[in-house]
Amino acid sequence: MLRALTLLITILLLHSPLKAAEADLKVQLTALPGESLNQHKIKFADLKGKVVIVDFWATWCEPCKEALPHYMEFYKKYKSKGLVFIAVNEDDDSKARDTYLKQAAYPFPVFADPGKKMLESFGIVAIPTVFIFDRKLKPVTMIRGFDAKKAQAIEKTIQELINTK
């Protein structure tokens, strides 16, 4: 039921404005959700002075799976310039998640979200949802859903933040 409701909300929000309302940006990135599920380890201290993207996704979410290869390209392209990408998986079925992750060799850390604590603290109403933080870990934008226009907006924001010291 929760999955169907989340999918419906995701579909409805796919055409939402690109920039989040100011109220949506009252989140704080103060910790990582735990240990990385893949071989890419990161500590919260590693985020200092970096542009950080936090993506909330699940394996049952088709727009999420469509977005991840784009994010992988952004990560590869901008990692050396200070981009950190963190994928936060919201699957309830850890077996499906782990099977998917074995097939998808993401070059960035993927975390589980035990008890959906991070999802809740960020006020996520639909996935995929991406938050972009500047080098001071201040939230700059939040984008729900995924399509080509949103991918372009994300890359433009990355470029702007990477070029700001």
N, C-alpha and C positions, 0 to 999 in steps of 0.2 A: 504494500500500500504506500509506504513512504517513498519507495523507488518510483512508483507511478506518479505520485504527486510531485516529486522533485523533477521528473522528466517533463511533466506538463508545465510546471513553472519555468523550467529551462526553455522550453519551446516558446512560451509567451514572452520571455525576456530576450530572446535572440535578436529582436529588433528594438531593444531598449537603447537609450542614448549611450554614446560611447563613454562619456565622462560620468563619473558617479556624482551624486549629490554630495554636497559638503558634509552632510550628516553621516554618509556612508564611509567617510574617510577618517572617522574618529577611532580607528583601530590602532593598536600598537604592536609592533613586532618585538617582543621581549624575550622570546625563547623559541627553540625548535621543538617540534612535537615528540621527539625521542630519538631513537637510533634510526639511521638510514636503512631502508630495506634492500638496497643494492650496494655494490662495492664502493660507491662514491660517498665518502665520509665527509662531514663538515661539522664544525662547532660554531656556536653562536658568535664567538669572538672573531671568527673568520669573516663576518659580515661587515665589520667596521670599515667604513670608507668605500663600500661597494654599492652599486645599484642592484637592488634585490627584487626579483619577481617571485611571488608566491602564487602557485596555481593549485586550486582545489579541483579534484577530478575523481572519476571512478571508472572502472572497466566497463560497466554497463551503460555508460554515457557516451553515445556516439560522437556528439560534438567535442567531448573531451578527448577522445582518441584521435579525432581529426586534427585537433589543435596541437597535440604533443609533438608531432614531427616538425611543425613550424617553430615551436619553442626550442626544439633541439637545434634547429638551424640558427636561430637567434643566439642561443647559448654558445654554439661553436664560433659564430662570427664575432661576438662581443666579449667573450670570456676574458681574453687577454687585455681588454680595455676596462675591466672592472665589473663585469656583469656576473651575478650569482643567480642561479635559478633553483628554486626549491619546489618540488612537486609534492603535494599533500594528498594522499590517497584516502578516499572516503568509502571504500568498499566495506560492506559488512561481511562478505565472503572472502576470507583471507586466502583460501585455496584458489579461487578464480584470480584474485589479484596476483598471487605469487606465480601462477602459471603464465599470466600475461607478462609479468615482468621478466620472466626467463626468456621470453621471445623478443621482447623489446629492450634493446641495449641502450638505455638512456644514459647520456654522459653526465648527468647531473643527479644529485641526491633525490631519492624518492622516500618519503616518510609515510608511515601509517599515522592515523589520528585517533589514538585510543580514547574511547568514550566520546568521540567527536568534540573534544574540548576546544580545539583550535577553530573548527568550523563554527562552533557556538560563539566563541569570543570574537570572531570576525563578523558575526552577524550574517553569515552566508544563507541566502534564501534559495539559491539555485546553483547548479554547477554545469559547465565550468564557470568559475569565477577567478579572475586574476587580479592581484593587487601588485602595484609597482611602487617601490620605495626608493627614495633618493639616497645619496651617500650618507645622510645623517639618520637614516631609517625612518624618515618622515613619509607617510603615505602620500603619493602624488596623484594616483588615479586607481580606479577599480573598474574592471570591465567584465560584464556578465555575458555568457554565451560565446560563440565563436563563429566567424565567417571571414572572408577575405578582407573586408573593410576593417574589421576589428584587428586582424593580424597586422595590417598596415599601420593602424593607430598605435598598436603596441610597439612596433619597431620604431616608429617616429618618436615615441616617448623615450624608448631606450636610447636612441641616438642623441636626443636633447640632453638627457641626464648624463650620459657617458661624456659628453663634451662640456659639462659643467663641473668645474673642480671646486 
